[in-house]
Amino acid sequence: MNELIIRLSDAEREECADLADATGRSPEELALDAVRALLKAERDRVGAQALRLAQRHAPLLKRLGA
């Protein structure tokens, strides 16, 4: 597993620690959950856009053999 270091302001770090405490998780777990949620949302967004483009350009893609 790889490590990623992010810089937070004192206020952000404190807010993260408070939320972690309130939810029974560690700040690292919160950050990992947030990164995973962002990656999934972007993957879904890009996938949906790719599907729209593929459908829109289906005749061209078919002619190109793609």
ABEGO torsion letter per residue (X at the ends): XBBBBBBBBAAAAAAAAAAAAAAGBBAAAAAAAAAAAAAAAAAAAAAAAAAAAAAAAAAAAAAAGX
